[in-house]
Amino acid sequence: MSEAPAVGIDLGTTNSAVAAVVGRHPSLLPDPSGNVLLPSVVGFDAQGGLLVGRPARNQLLVAPERTVRSVKRAMGSDRVWAMEGRSWTPVEISAVVLRTLVDQAAAALGSRPTRAVITVPAFFTDLQRQATRDAGTMAGLEVLRLVNEPTAAALTYEADGDTLALVYDLGGGTFDVSVVEVGQDFTEVRASRGDTALGGDDIDLAFARLIASTWRHPEAEQDPIAWARLTAAAERAKIALSERTTVRVRESFLLGDLHLDLVLTREQLEDVARPIVEPTLRHVSDALADAGLVPANVHRLVLVGGQTKMPLVRTLLEEALDIPIHADVEPDTAVALGAGLLAGRLTGESVDALLVDVTPHTLAAGVLRDLDEPDLMALPIIPRNTVVPATRSHVAYTVYPGQKEVRIPIGQGESPRFDALTTLGEVRLAGLTGKGAHQPVEIRFHLDASGVLTATAVERHSGREAEVVIADSPYALAERRRAGGARAVEDAVATSSSGLDDLRIVARRMLDQAGRAHPEAPDRQAALQAAIQALEAALETTDADAIGQASDALADLLLELV
């Protein structure tokens, strides 16, 4: 069996996808049912069997306490979820999603991939990036590179000549914007901005609260099952309102014996969404300013992420920028395709395009002004939006006579105070000549394309130097914890769900929802009836796979209908 190609993985908040270069072109790798998007949801059924993707998303409606969604927002945090007798970290949950995507790729390619490029939001910190690397390692992957999501999406954009594009990426949980120059054989990022805690999830939550308030039962938020059903209904209504101006939301016995039955309008959705979307325009302006550009300089607006399908998003962007929208690439899959393209190039596949990216955060050294001010100031060495790879240096000075050693902490962030930065490590230079105060010490940073930082301190007088390589973030998990997480992932995958009772409960919930859906278009009505009949037929059997597949098909259809 030949070695599998390296894959590109979009590890998304709402959905994830995997791609690889096949025949010189990146292709999405589907699961056995032909689905290219895997819901980024993980859970366990009542028997302890693992659920990933659509089955886990379906279970949210009946057992939210055994199901985790939107884990990407918790990457780099100490949050845990208690499931199946243990505490699961965000890294481990993400590793389960990655492992599932690897299995999906192996089935599609005929051999198992072991190397991957994984995408991250452009504004992820080192802590969040390292958590993503650890998740890849737990899933059994060699992580070739982490690539910023807007950058990956830009790789799929084909230009006839040199073109300036603005890549606006609004997904389920994060937002990024990048100014990108695209040429015949290169892609260069000029500037990036973003917010790692802003996305479609916030709109769903705000809309669900509006629905509960309009229904006059805000207490629904305190009931886990009722709230899971209500937020799922809000998401479906949001999707429907991208194509329609009104939608009817119905949920029987949502809160005890209370039934929800409301007609909602696009205007109501936009009223709650506008305060969430409008701040992205400030990030767009900041990114353009960082690149030394104005909207009139930009040729194309590239929309990435499922939330950009919302009419309000496009309206606000058109009003603020007046830039033609480039819609040749599907927003949900552009990031995965770009990651697949980069994975192919990094492993020697014959593909075009040179990628030039930027660092999203300033890298700084901590230095003293003088002995009377003990607080360290942040001395920027590599400013944010610097093209990588990059080498920059700055001269600092010793602070007292006879000083034999300097310790230079290294941080990431934008504050002038070092204690407000994220500390990455320290370079220690000992054995200084100590000839008086204010002796020059050169601080040199080199950041390579993979995000590995080498920090060097050189005493100018003697040439003595010290170096530290921050290849692994100080936040990287210890080998013992990585190994323990990998074993937990393996054990979970080995106990995939096959519990008929749980499948039947979820299936009946799907049928209950389907019975309240009344699509206006005849073709949609026919598709819904066919999916209902298929699930009812599957429930007459004891075939767990058939019930699961029929439930997934009906759930996918219900996401488009209310």
N, C-alpha and C positions, 0 to 999 in steps of 0.2 A: 504494500500500500504506500503510495507516494505521500510525502509530507504535506500537510494541509497548509494553505497560505495563511499569512497573518491576517487577522480580522480587525475591523474598526467597529467600536461599540459606542453607541449613544446611550449612556446610562442616564435616563431621563427621570424627572419627578413623577410624571403621569404614565408615560410609556417609554419603553426602551427598544432598541433595534440593533441588529448586527449586519455588517456588510463586508464584502471581500472583493478584491480584484479578480475577475474571471474573464479571460480573454481580453485583457488590457483595459477593461472597463469595470468600474465598481458596480456591484450588484447587491441588492438586499437579499438576505438569506431567510426564507420563510420557515415556519414550523410545518409539521406534517399536514396540517389543515390548510396551508397556504397563507397564514397570517404573518405579516412582516412586523407588526407592532406587538410587543409583549407588555401588557399592563404591569407597571412596576409595583406590584402588590404581592405580599407574602403572608401566608397564614398557616394554621394547622387545624385540621378537622377534629371532631370530638374524640376520635380514636388515635390522635397523634400523628396522622399522616400529613405530609407536607403539601401545601397548595401554593402554586406560583402562577401569576398571570391571571387569565380570565377566571379560573375557578376561585382563586383568592378574591378577586374583585367581586365576584358574585356572592361570596360568603360574607362580605362586608354588610350586606343587607340583613343578615340573620345572626351573625356572631362577630361584631366589630371588636370585641375584646380578645379575639383570637386571630386578628388580622391587622397587618401594618401596611399603610400606604404613605406616599409622599416622604419616604425615608431620606431622600436626597437633602431635604432641608435640615436634617439633623446631622449630616456628615460633619465630623470634627467636633461634635458635642459629646457630652457624657450621658446622654439620654439612653435609657434601656427600655425594652418591652419584655414583660414576663409572659412567656408562652412555652408550653410543653415542658414544664418543670425546670426551666432555666431562664436566665436573663439574656436577651439578644441585643447586641449593640447595632448601631447603624451600619458599621463596617460589615458585620456578619450578615445582616439582612441584604445589604447590597451585594455581598459575595454570592448569596443564593440566587439573586437575579442574574448576576454575571454568569454563574455556573449554568443556569438554565439556558442562557443565550449561547454559551459554548456548546451545550448539548444540541441545541437547535442548529447551530452552524455545522457541527459534526455530521448530523443527519443529512443536511443539504449538500455538503461537500464530499462526503464519503470518507473523510478522515478528520481526526480531531485537531483543531487548532490549539496551539500552545502559546502563541504570541499575539499581542493585541495593542492597538492604540485605543485609548479610552478618552472620551470627551468630558470636559468639565466647564462650568460657567467661567467666563473670562475673569470675573472678579472673585473667584474662589481664592481664599487665603492659602498659605502654605499648609496650615493645619488641615483644611478641607481637602486639599490636593493629596496630602499624604494619606488621609483616610481612604481616598479613592484608590491610591496605589495599593494600600494594604488589602482592600477588598479584592482587587485583581489578583494579588498573590494568594489570598485565601481560596479564590476560585480556581487556582492551578494555572494561572497565566503569568507569562513574562510580560510585564507592562513596558512596551517599547518606548512609549511617550504618552504623556497627557497633553491633549491639544484643546485649545479654547473652542467652545462651541461655535461662535460666529466665524472663527477662522476656518473651522472644518466646513461649515456651510458655504463659505466663500470659494472653497476649492471646487465646488460643483458648478460654479458660475463660469460660463464660457464667454469670453469677450473677443470681438473682432480686432480691437486695438486696445491700447492702454486706456483703462476705464477706472474711474473712482466710484466705488459703491459704498453705500451705507447699509450694513447688515444689522437689522433690528430683530432681536431674538427674544420673544416673550413666550415662555413655556408655562408649565403647570406650577412651578415653584420658584423660578429664577428669571432674571432679566439681564440681558447684555446688549450692548451696541458697539459695533466696531466700524471704523473707517478703513476701507480696504482698497488698495490699488491692485487691479487685476490686469495682467498683460497676457500675451500669447503663451509665455512659458514661465510666468512667475505670479505669485500672489503675495503681496506685501501689506501687512497690517500697519496702519499709520497711528491709530489710537484706539483705546478701548475704555469703556465705562460700564457700570452696571450696578445691580442690587441683587444679592443672593437670597433675599427674603421678600421677593415681589413676583407674583405670577397669577396664573389662573385659579389656583387654590384660594387666593384671597377674594377673588370675585365670587367663587362658589360660596364661600363662607358668608360674605356680605349679602348675597342674594338669598341664601337660606334663612338668614336672620330677618330679611325683609319679608319673606314668605311667612315665617312664623309670626311676625308682628302683625302682618295683614290678616292672618288667620286668627289673630288674637290669642295665640298660645305660645308666647316666647319661652315658656317653661319646657318646650320640646327639646331645647338645647341641653337640658339636664338629664334627659333619658338617652343613654348611649345608642340603643337600637333605633328609636324614633329619629334621633339626630342623624344617624348614618343613612337612614332611608330618606330623610329630608334633604341632606346635602347631595345625595345621589340624584334626587329629583330636581334639585336646583341646577346641577350640572347638565342634566338632560334638557332642561328648559332653556338653559343658556345656549346650548348647541342648537336647539330648534329655533331660537330667536335670531340666529345668524341668517336664517333663510326666511323667517316669517316675522310678522309684526305682533302677533298675539299667540299665546299658547295656553292650553288648559292643563293644569297640574292636579292629578287626583291620586290620593293614597288612602285606601280603606284601612280603618282601624290603626291609624298612624300613632295615636296616643291613647292607649286604652280603647274605649269604644268610640273615639272621635275620628271622624273622617275628614280628610283634607280635600277640598274641591274649589280651586280658584282659577280664574282667568288672569294671566299676567301679560304685560305688554313689553315691547322692546324698550320703550321709554323708561319703564320702571327698572329694567336691568341696567340701562345706561346711566341712570341716576346714581346707582350704587357702584357701578364700575368706573365711572369717570374719575373720582378722586384717587382710584388705584392706578389707572392708566396714565393720567396726566403727568405724574412725576417722571415718567419715562422720557418725556419730552425734554426735561432739564438735562438728563443724562445724554440725550442726543446732542443738545447744544454744547455741552461740556466736551464731548468727544470731538465734535467738529472744531471747537476752539483749540483743543489740544493738538489737533492736526493742522492748525492754521488755515482752516477752510470755513466757508459759509455754504449754506444749502445750494446756492446757485452753482458752486463748483462741482457738485456731486451729480453723476450721470444716472445712477440707478439706485433704487431703494429695494433691497432684498429682504423679504419677510420670512422669518424662520420661527418655528414653534406653533403649536396648535392654537394658541390664544390669538394669533394674528389673523385668524379667520373671522374674528368678531368684527362686524362693520364699524363699530365705534373706534376701534384701533386704527383702521385704515382711514377713517374720516379725520381723526385728529392729526394723523401723520400728514395727510394730504393738505390740510389747512395750514399746518405749521411749516411744512417744508416745500411743497410744490415740486416734488421729485417723482419721476415716473416709477411706478411699482413694477419690479421684475417678478413675474409669477410663473416662470418656466419650471421651477423645482418645487415639489411638494413640501410644504413647510414641516410636516411631521417626519420626513425622512431625509432631508437635505444634510443634517448633521451626521447621521450614520454613514451616508454615502461618501461624504468628505473624509470621515475618519477611515473608511475602507480604502479610499484612494491613497491617503497618506501611509497607511499600513503597508500597502503594496509597494509604494515608492521606497520606504525604509528597508524593505526586505529584498530589494533588487528587481521588483517587477518593472517591466518596460512601460512606464506611464509618464506622462508629461507633468509639468508644473513644479516650480521651485517655490517652497513656502518660506516666507519671512514673517515671523510673528513678533510681538512686543511683550514686555513684562507689564502686567496690569498694576503692580504695586511698587512703590519706591523701596529700594534696598539701602539701608543706612547703617552707619557705624555709630556707636555710642561714645561720645568724647566729653571731657570736662572742659569748661571754660577756664576755671582756675580753682585753686584749693578752697577759696571762700564760698564757692557755689558747688556743693557736693552733688547736686542733681545732674545727671547726664543729659546732654543735648543730642539730638539726632542729626548727624552729619550725612546728608544724602550723597550716596556714591553713584548708584544707578537709578536715575529718576524713573517714575512710572512712564509707560509708553515708549521706553527705549527699545529699539530694534534688537533682537537677540539672534545670534550670540553677540555679547557685548563685553568689553573690558573698559573699566573706568577706574581712575585713581584720584586720590586727594591727599595732601600733606597735612598732618597734624603734628603737634609738638608735645614733648614731655612737659610736666608741670612743676617739677622741683629738682634741685641739684642732686646729683648722685643717684638719680633714678635708674634702677637696674632692670626693670621689667615694665611692660605695658600689657594690659589686658583689654582687648577691644571687642565688646559685645556687638553682635550683628542682629539687626532687626528689620522688620518689614512693616510698612505703613506710611501714613502721610503726616503724622504729628511732628512738631518741632521738639517735643519731649520724648526721650527714648523710652521712658517707662510706659508710654501710651502705645508703643509698637508691639508687634508680635515678635518675641525673641526667637531667633533661629539657631544661634550658636555663639562661639567666641573664638577669637584667635589670640594666642598668648605668645609674646615675644620676650624671651629672657636673655640675660647676658649683655645688656646694653653697656656701652662704654661709660655712661654716666658723667660726661664732661659738662657740667652745668645744666641749668634748666633750659627749656625751650629748644631741645634738640629735635631736628626734623625726623618724623617717621612717616613713610609713605604707606597709605592704606590702599590696596588694590583689590578690586572685585572683578571676577570673570564669571559671567552667567552664560551657560551654553544653551543650545536649542531645546534640551530636555529638561531645563530648569535646575540643573546642577550648578551650585554656586561654589566657587573657589575664592576664598578670602586670604590675602597675603599681607603681612606687615613687614616692612623693610626699614632698618635703621640706615638713614642716608650716609652717615659718617663712616660706618664700618662695613656696610653692605650685608650685615647679618639679617636674616629673614626667617619668618615662621609662616606656616601655611596651614589652613584647615579647609577640607573639602566637605561641603554639606550636601552629599549625594542623597543621604537619607535624612529627612527632616528630623529634628529632635522629637517630633510628635509621632514618629514611626513606632508601631507596636513592637514590643520585644519579641524575639523569635519564638519564645515559649507561648506568648499570647497569640501570635499569628498561627502557630501550629495548632493550638487549641481551637481557634476559630475555624481553621481548615477542617479539622476533624468533625466539628459540630456541623459544618456545611455538608460534609460527606455523609455523615449519619442521617441528616435530615433528608438529603436527596435519596438515600437508600430506603427511606420510609415514605415514599410518595403516597398521597392519599388514594385509597380505594374504597373508602367507607360508603356503602350504599345509602345508609340512613341519612347522612349529611347531604349527599348528592340529591336525594329525593326532596329534602327540606328546601334546599336552594332552588331546585327545579320548580317546585310548587310555588315558591315566591315569584319566580320568573313568570309563571303562567298567570298568577294573580295580577302582576303588573301589566302583562300583555292584554289581559281582559279589559283593562281600563284605558288602553291606547286606541285611539280612533284616527288613524292617518287619513287625510283628505284624498290624497292621490290614489287612484285605483290600483296602480302597480305596487305601491307601498302596502296597501291593505291586503293584497294577494300574497305578498312576501311575508307579511306578519302572520296570516292564517296558515301558510305553509310551514313556518317555523313553529307555530303553536302545535300543529298536528304532528310534526316530527318529534317534538319533545313529549307530547302525550303518548305517542307510540313507543318511544324509548322507555318511558316510565312503566310500560306494561311488561318490560323485560327485567332481567337482573344483570344486564350488561352495563357495568359502570362506565366504560369508555363511551358507549353510545349515549348514555344519559348526560355525561359531562360535555361531550361535543355538541349535543343538541341544546343544552343549556347555554353554552358559550355562544352558539350561533344566534339564539334568541336574545341573549344579553347584548350582543353587538348591534342587533337590529333595534333594540329598545333604546340604545344610546342615541339613535338618530330620530327616535319618535317619542312623543309624550302623549 
